[in-house]
């Protein structure tokens, strides 16, 4: 019998007892509220610095392109991913406005929230949060929350995202001594977000603290990044650290497990554990597994490149797309191979495809992505 079922049976027995007790009116409502908490999906929030890869991580966990990503910062909205089906597929996002309105919006509406100009901020200031409804089996048990970054450049002083994330975790951002109010729009957004601190309850049952690209494989750099991301808001029981974008540097990729273990040991009082991941590699595995002919073509092309030339070619995307007399693979074929994949993810995949069969390469890339370990951790946690 599962723990949830045992808990619900115990609660039901308690409610039957309370019906005949003098404490019925005093305690029954609280016990009913507890029962609802047991049956509701757990809330898993993803937090971290801007561009650490939070939305990419959420998309990789859900197996699709759902959370808005882009080269520019999205505005300060909190995005919930819940189980369900929208009535109109053309308007799949429920926008909950600060004035209480609830409207279903299109993907173009989400695209209009990209950027940090004043017009975009004016649109975003009225939004309380966004809700995405998906028929994903994991969302029956867990509601995912993609929070804004903790140091986004939105407005001139970059405070908008940080305040919204802090408010989700019921923390207040103290004004710095001598802080100037700035332009009226930013001041108004600060006021609204201070009110949101009171309005939003602490809904996060667990938190993934994400650290993005770190240039060198040193314990100190990762420790500093995690301490910034988690600063005083975490309990080891419900906090998981994630080193994201580990594919960005060969040195970090080679030492990812050693680095993760060292950081987890140093921050054992703040984080349950630390997992190194690459959402880009996890996404590439998903996409290429569904397109085996393309995967074979990539492997064939990579094997045709002379061994003496290959590593020099993958030093950068520019060197990879140059003409070489000793390379029989045309620039057009090489460009087609890397199409749709982040450069560093493609390099890792190309290397693995040269080292073995496509099936072996996919298995190794999946392990390198860290998502098997992360999913197992989340499954056990929830």
N, C-alpha and C positions, 0 to 999 in steps of 0.2 A: 504494500500500500504506500502511495507517495506521501511525502511530508505534507503537501498542501491538503490532501484529502483528510489526513489524520488531524490536521489543525482545524479544518472546517467542522469535522465531527465534534471536536472538543468545544468549539465555539457554540455549535448548536445545542450541545448538552448544557452549556452554561446559560444559554438563553432560556431553555426549558426550566432550569432551576430558578432563574430570576423571575419568571412569570408567577411563581408561587411564593416569592420572597418579598419582604418589606423594602428591598432595594431596587425593585423592578423599575420604577420611574426614574431613579437616580442613575442606574448603570446600563439599562438595556440599550439606550441610544448609543452609548460609547462602544458597547460590544458589537452592535450592528455595524458601526463605523469600522471597527477592526475587521469584521468579516468582509466588508467591501474592499479593504486594503489587501486582504489575502487573495481575493479573486481578481482584482485589477492587475493588469500587466505591470511588471516592475519598470521603473524609469531609469534608463542608462544614459547619462549625459556625456558628451565628448567636449572637452575643453582644452585650450592651449593657445599659444601665440598665433597671431595672424600668419597665414600661409604655411602653417605647420603641417597642413594636409588633413584637417579635420573633415571637411566635406568629402574629400577623396576617400578617406577611410570609411565614412558612412556609406558611400556609394559601393565600395568594395564589399563591405559587410552585407549589403542588401543585394548585390549582384546586378547593378544597373546604374544608369545615370539619373539619379533622382534629386540629390542635394545640389543646389546651384554652385558651380565652380567657375573660375575664370581667371584671366590675367589681372583684372582689376578687382579691388575689394568689393564685396557685397556690403550693403548697408547693415546696420545693427539690428538684425531680426533674429529671434530664436525660432528654430525650425523643428517641429515635432514630426516624427514618423510613426503613424499608428496603423493598426490593422483595420481594413475596411475597403469599400468600393465607392468612389464618388458617383453621384447620379449622372453627371455629364462628363464624359472622358475629355472633352475639350476644355473643361475648367476643373482640373484635378486638385487644385490647392485651395484650402479653406483659409481665408485671411480673417483673423480675429483682430478687430480694430480696438483702439483704446477707448472709444466711446461706446463700446458694446455691440457695434454692428458686426455681422458675420457674413462675408461674401465669398463666393466661389470664384477663383481667378484662373486665368490661362497662364501658359508657360511664358508668353510674351510679357505678362505682368511681372514675372520673376526677373526676366531679362532687364526690365526697366529699373530694377533696384540695384543694378550693377553700377558702380561708380561712387564718387564722393563729392560731386558738385552740389550746389545749393538746391537745385530743383529736385534732385534725387533724395536729398535729406528731408526736404519738405514733404515728399510723399511718404518717406519711411517713418517720420516722426509720429504719424497717427497709427502705426501698426503695433499691436501688442505682441502677437506671434503668428507664425504660419503653421498650418497642419497639412501634412501629406498623408493620404490614405492609400495603402497598398495591400494587395492580397499576398503578403509574404508570410510564410509559416512562422518565422522567428518573431514577427510582430504580434503574434497571438499571446506571447509570453512577455515580450519586452517592448516598451515604447522607447525609441531612440530619440535623443535630443541633440541636435547640432547647434552648439552655441556660437556666438560671434567670437572673434579672437580677442586676446587680452591686451593687444597694443596696436589696434588697427589705425591706419591713417585715414580717418573719416573726420572731415573738418580740419582746421589748421592744427589743432593740438592733439589729434589722435585719441581722444578720450571716449568717443561715443561707443565703440565696440567694447572697450574695457568695462565701462559702467554697466552695459547690458548684461555681459557675462557675470559680473559680480552680483548683480541684482538677482540673477537666476539662482545663485547659491546663497541668497540672503545676506550678502555682505555689502557694506557701505564704503564708498570711495570717499576718503577724506580730502577736502580741498587743501591744496598746498598753500603754505603761507605766502601771501603776496600774489596769489593766482589771480590773474586778470579775468574778468567775465567773458572777454572775447566778443564775437558778434552775437546779436540777439537770438539768432536761430540756435546756435550751440547752447546758449544760456537756457532757452526754453526746453531744449531736449534734455539738458541736465536735470531741470526741474521735473519733467515728466518721468525721467528714469528714477529719480529719487522716490517719486510716488509709487513706481512699479516695485520698488524694494518692499514696500508694505503689502502691495497687492498680490505678489507672487509668493506662494508657499514653497517651502523647501521640498520640491518633488523628487529630487534625485535620490534614488535608492543606491546607486553606484555611479562612479565617475571614472572615465578614461581620461587621464591627463596625457596630452600628446606633446612630444618634443619633436620639432622638425629638423631640418638639415643642420648638422654640425660639421664644420669643416675638417676637424681633426679627431682622431680616435683617442681622445684623452678622457679619463674618468672625470676630471675637474669640469670640463666643458659641459658634459651631459648632466653632472650633478647640479651645476649652476642653472641650466635650463629647466630641469625638473623642479628645482626649488622655486624658480620664478613662476612656473605653471601652477604649482600646487600650493604655493605660499600660504600655509596656515589654515587651509580650508579642508584638509583631508583627514580621514581616518583609515588606517591600514586595512581594516576589514572591508571597506567598500571602494577603495581607490586602486586603480590599475595604471601603471605607467606604460606608455608605448613610445618607443624610439621609432619614429616614422622616417621614411625616405632613406633607409639604410643603403639603398642601391646607388645613392648619389656619389659615394666615394668608395673606391676599392678597399682602402684601408679600413674604413668603418665596416664594410660588408664582411671582410675577413675576420674581424674581431668582434662582431656584433653580439655573440653570445657571452663572451668574456666581459664586454662592457656592460651588458644588461645585468649580468649577475653581480658585478661590482657595485653598480648604482643601486640595485635592489637591496644589497646588504647595507649600504650606507644609509638608505632611506627606509629601512624596514619599519620604522615607526610611523611613516607617512604613506607608504605604498605597499599594497599586498604583494605585488611582484612587478617586474618590468619585462616587457616583451619587445624584441626588435622586429619591425615589420616594414614591408614595402607594398603599399596599396597598388602602386603602378604595376608591380610584378603579378600581384594577385589578379588584377583586372586583365592583364595580358594573357594569363593562363586561361581565364574564363573565355575570353574572346577567341583565342587560338584553338582551344579545345573544341569549339563549335565550328571551326573552319580548318579541318585537317588538310585539305588540298593546299591552302595557302601556307600552312605550317611546313608541309613537305617542300614547297617551292622555296621558302626561306632557307630551309636546311640545305637544299641542293645548291642554292646560290652561295651560301656561306662556305660550303665545302669546296667550291670551285676557286675560292680566293686562296692564293698561295700562303702557306703557313708563315713564311718569312715576311709577308706583306701585311697579314691580317691585323696584328696588334698595333702596328703603326697607323693603319687606316682607321681603327676605332678609337684613336686618341681624341677625336672630336667629330661632330657631325659634318663639319666642313671638310676635314681630311677624308672622311668616308665617301663623300660625294665628288671627289676629284677624279680626273682621268689618270689612269696608270697604265703604262705599257705592259707591265707584267701581270695585270689583273684582267682575266677574261670576262668578268661580270660587268655588264654595262652600267653606267650611272643610272639609267632609267630603271633597271632591275633592282639596283641597290635602293633607290628611292622608294620603289614599290614595296620592298621588304620592310622598311622602317615606317611606312605610312601608318599614321594613327597611334603610334606608340611613343611615349617619352623617350628621349635619346638614351639615357642611362639604362632604362629598362630594356630597350632593344639590344644594347651591348651585352647585357647579362644573358639574354635569350640567345643571341648569336653565338656566344662562347659555349653555352651548354649544348646547342644544336650541333656544333662542330665536335663535341666530345662524345656524343652517343646518339642513340635513336631518338625519334621524336617523343616516344612514350617516356623514355628515361629522362629526356630533357624537361618535359612537363612536370614530372615528379620532382626533379631537383629544383626547378624554378618555384614550384608550389612550396617546397620546404624553405627555400630562400626568402619567400614572401613573408613567412611567419604567420600566415593566416590560419593554418591548421592548428598551431599552438594557441593562437588568440581565440579562435572559436571554441576550442576545447576548454580553455580557461573560463570563457563567458558561459558556456553550457553548464559547467560545474558550479559556477557562481550563482546562476539563476535556476 
